[in-house]
Amino acid sequence: MKVRIDWTYKSPKNKIVQFLSEELEANEALMVAEDLDRTGRTKRLQFADRHNSNWSVKELKNYVKEVETEPHDAVAYYDGGFDRHSKRAGLGCAIYFNQNGKEYRLRKNAIIDGIDSNNEAEYAALSMAVQEIELLGVHHLPVRFIGDSRTLVNQMSGEWAVPEQSLARWADRIDQRLEKLGIHPEYEFVPRKENAEADRLATQALGETVIESLIDLNADK
């Protein structure tokens, strides 16, 4: 979670000045706040999140401690491949997350029938990524969803309308699931070459090579 430090400074002559920092990760914000408090000039110090909720130092410390044992800092790469002749789609996702001080990677693919377009395949891949995020137990946290479909990213971000009813149904289901989980999605577009892992998983699914793995990325370090 990212927060801003809301610090009220009190000078030796009782001059009161309020400062609001840029967004920082919660751990970083706590470290900076400790430094500010050591000045001895703190009248008030709290934190504000993206939803305009205020946190005390104690509350934010407890939050950070609780989150550390759960999957967090999740980043999900997704991609969908479409075969127009068979109306089948290959779906791929690679999810990176931290838990208990370790970094993990989940890779998953699948093939589904009854898909009508490449855009629908992309939505199906995003939906699978959200499902895997839910199965990991991620909840009430921000999650970055990264894909190479500018159409999907702009539509899910609310910048573009979703005129096709079939895609609108996918978008509504995804939004509803994320809301239920309390997840705050951040959609990001990248060029295809930067989404190669998810693209490869989708291609392998179309070739009927099933992949599902979870590895500890720190194991070989």
N, C-alpha and C positions, 0 to 999 in steps of 0.2 A: 504494500500500500504506500502511496505517496502522499505526503502532507506538507503543509507550509508551517513554518514557525511563526507564531504570533507573539512577539516579545514587546513588552512595555518597559521602557527604560526610565529610570529615575536618576537625575543628576544630583550632585552634592547640594545644589541650591534648589532642589525639589522641582526642577524642570522635567516635565513628563513628555516623552516622545515614544510613539508606537512604530514598530518595524514589522513588516511582513516579508518573509523570505520567499525565494523561489521554491518550487516543488523539490522535495528530497525524499528518498526512500526512508521509511520509518526508522531504521537503524541509524542512518546517517543523521537524521534530524535529532535523534536523541543525543548523539555525540556532540553535535553543535550546540544543542540546548544546554548540555552540561558545561561547556566552555563559557557560554553566555552567563550562566548562573554564577560562575566563579568570579565574575567581575564585581559582584556585590552590588550591582546597580539594577537588579531585577525587581520591578514592582509586580509584574504578572508575566507568566510564561505558559503558553498552551499551544496546541496544534490544531490546524484546520484541514480536514480532508476535502476531497473533490466534491463531496455532497454537502459541504458547509456544516458538517458536524464537528464539534469541538472536542478535543481530547486533552486530558491532563497528562502530566509526565507519568504518573503512576498507571493510568489507564493505557497509555501507549506502550509502556514497558510490559504490562500484562498481555496486551494483544500480541506483541512481537514474540513473547515467550510461548504463547499458545500456538501461534501459527507455525513456529519452527518445527513442531512435531507432526504437522500435517503437510500434505503436498501444497507447495506454493511457488510463486514466481514462474507460473506455467506459460510456456510459449508453444503454440500448436501450429505446425505447418500442415497444410492440406492441399490436395489436388484431385481432380476428377478427369478421367479419360473416357471418351465416348466413341463407341463403335456404332455408326448410324445404320449399318446393314442389319445387325442383330438387335439393335435397340438396347444394348447392354452398356453398363458403365463400370469402369474400374475405379475404385476409391482408395486413396492412400492418405495416411496422416502420420506425422512424426511429432511426438510431444516431449518437450524437455521440461523438467521441473526439479525443484529442490525439496528435500525432506531430511530432517535430522542431520543437517550439515553435509549432506551428500547430494550429488547431481545425478539424475536418472534420465533415461531416454526410453520412451515407449514407441514402438513401430507397429502399425496395423494396416492391413488392406482388406478389401472385400470386393465382391462383384455383385451387381444387382441388375435385374431386368426391368423393362418397361420405362426406360428413360428416353426422352424425346429430343434432347439437345445437349450440346456441350455445357451450356450454362446450367442446365438442370443437374448434370453430372457434378459440376462444381458445388452446387448447393447440397447435393447428397453427400459429398465428401466433407463439407463443413459440418453437416449434421452428424456424421459419424465421429468427427473430431470432438464435437460437443458431448456426444454420448460417452466417448472414452474419458473425457475430462470428468464427467459425472461418476463413472465407475472408479476412477482414481480416488474420488472423495474430495475433489476440489469444490469449495463453496465459499460464498461471500468474500470473494477476492477478485481483483482484476486479472484477466487472462488476455494475452495477445494472440490473435488469430491471423496468421500470415499466409497469403495465397497469391497466385499470379493472374487471377481474374479481376481486372479493374472493374468490370461490371458488377460482380458480386460485392466487392469491397465497398464501392460507392453506394450500392443499393442497401446493404446491411448497415452502413454508416448513416443512412438517411439522407445522403446527398442527392441520390437519384430516386425517382419513383420506380415501382416494380409493376409494370403494366401487364405482364403475362400472369394469368391466374395460377398456372402451375407453379411458377417460381414464387409468387406471393404466398402460396400455401406452405412451401418449404420455409420461407422467411418467417412466417407467423409461428410455425412450430419451433423453429430455432429460438426465436425471441422468447417464447413462452417457457421453454426449458431453461434458458439462461436466467430468466426472471425468477423461476422457481428455485434455482440453485443460488440465487443472490450474486451471480457472477456479473462483473462489469466488463463487457467485451471491448477490446481495442482492435479494430480491423486495420490491417496493414497490407498494402500492395507491394510486391517485389517482382523483378523480372524473372522469367522462367528459370534462368540459370541459377538463381539464388533459391529456387524451390525444387532443386533437382532430386532431393531425397524423397519428398512426397510424390513427385512426378514419377520416379522410378517405381515406387510402391504401387501406384495406380496402374502403370504399364504391366507390372508383374501380375496384378490381379486379373487384367484382361487376358493374360497368358495362362491363367488358372494356377498361378503359383501363390499359395496362401502364406502370408507372413504375419506373425504375431509374436513380439518379443519385448521384454523389459529388461534393461541392463543398468548396472551401476557404472556410471562413467568414471568413477574414481577408483575402480577396482584395479586398474593397471598402472595407476600413478604411484 
